[in-house]
Structure formats: C-alpha cells, structure tokens
Amino acid sequence: MRTRVRVRVFVSGRVQGVYYRATTRETAEENGVGGWVKNLDDGRVEAVFEGERPAVEEMIEWCHTGSQRARVERVETESEEPVGLEGFEIRR
C-alpha cells in the first residue's frame, strides 16, 4: 500500500520572475502530485505538494534545482496532514 503525504515547501534564492511557478506546476502534473505554488512578498516561493510519497519526494528534490533560470539557495520543508488535494494550481 502506498502512503499519501503532504509537504509544504519554502524555496529561497532567485526564484521569482524565472518561470519557477509554471515549471513547478508542469513537473507536479507530470508526477501526478496535487497542490499549489505561489510567490511570497519576501521573494521566496511557497508550494504544497500532496500525493504518493515517492512522487512528493521527487518534487522536493526538483525544488532544489527548479526552473532553468532559477538559482535556488535554500529549500525548507514542513510535513502536514494530507487533505485530498487534486490537481495543481498557481496561486497569485
């Protein structure tokens, strides 16, 4: 049996204005991960990933590199209880 997990991720560095959110959505959809991604006022990107553990772990790993033009300096994660998120959206 696979385990469904949910993780909140905060990404620091040059991650705004470099297609980080759009590429995150594309990658999450390819991996079958639900959730959302948004820019924060302090320059970071926040994302929530929910799905099967291997897919969510792959998304966390992806966050360390991000989009082609991004320069990721730090990735922080917080585990949360899954709530059944389906689909992936970019929040404003």
C-alpha positions in Angstrom: 0.0 0.0 0.0 1.3 3.4 -0.9 1.2 6.2 1.6 -0.3 9.6 0.7 1.7 12.5 2.1 1.6 16.3 2.1 4.5 18.7 2.4 4.8 22.5 2.4 7.9 23.8 0.8 9.6 27.3 1.0 12.2 28.0 -1.6 14.7 30.9 -1.3 17.1 32.4 -3.9 16.3 33.8 -7.4 13.0 32.0 -7.8 10.6 34.8 -8.8 10.4 36.0 -12.4 12.2 32.9 -13.7 9.2 30.7 -14.5 9.7 28.8 -11.3 5.9 28.5 -10.6 5.0 27.5 -14.1 7.7 24.9 -14.2 6.7 23.6 -10.8 3.1 23.1 -12.0 4.2 21.3 -15.1 6.5 19.0 -13.1 3.8 18.3 -10.5 1.3 17.5 -13.1 3.8 15.1 -14.8 4.3 13.4 -11.4 0.6 13.2 -10.5 1.1 15.5 -7.5 -1.7 17.7 -6.3 -1.3 21.1 -4.6 -0.4 24.7 -5.4 2.5 27.1 -5.7 2.7 30.9 -5.2 5.2 33.8 -4.8 5.6 35.3 -1.4 6.2 39.0 -0.7 9.7 38.3 0.8 11.0 36.9 -2.5 10.5 33.2 -1.7 8.2 30.7 -3.4 5.8 28.6 -1.3 4.4 25.3 -2.5 2.2 22.5 -1.2 2.7 19.0 -2.7 0.3 16.2 -1.9 0.3 12.7 -3.3 2.1 9.3 -3.1 5.3 9.5 -1.1 7.8 8.8 -4.0 6.2 11.5 -6.2 6.2 14.1 -3.4 9.8 13.3 -2.6 10.7 13.7 -6.3 9.0 17.2 -6.2 11.0 18.2 -3.2 14.2 17.1 -4.9 13.2 19.0 -8.0 12.7 22.2 -5.9 16.5 22.2 -5.2 17.1 23.0 -8.9 13.8 24.4 -10.1 13.4 26.1 -13.5 16.3 26.6 -15.8 16.8 30.3 -14.9 16.3 29.8 -11.1 19.2 29.9 -8.6 17.9 28.1 -5.6 19.7 28.8 -2.3 17.6 27.0 0.2 14.6 24.6 0.4 12.7 24.3 3.7 10.0 21.6 4.2 7.2 21.0 6.7 5.2 17.9 6.8 1.4 18.3 7.1 -1.7 16.0 7.1 -3.0 15.2 3.6 -6.4 16.7 2.8 -7.1 15.1 -0.6 -5.8 17.8 -2.9 -6.3 17.0 -6.6 -4.8 19.0 -9.5 -2.1 21.6 -9.3 -2.6 25.4 -9.5 -0.6 28.6 -9.5 -1.9 30.9 -6.8 -1.4 34.7 -7.1 
